[in-house]
């Protein structure tokens, strides 16, 4: 999975939350942290 695929998945997840009144800030922060970890891992793999 490359960086663009990861970002596409993030956008898809965010779109699911649009219009949602639930409190998903904590979940969103977890998702972003996980994505940053994966992207950092991808960048390390590419070097």
Number of C-alpha atoms within 10 A of each C-alpha: 8 11 14 10 10 15 13 11 13 15 11 11 13 12 11 9 13 8 7 9 7 7 9 11 9 9 10 15 11 12 15 13 12 12 17 13 12 16 18 13 11 14 12 9 8 8 5
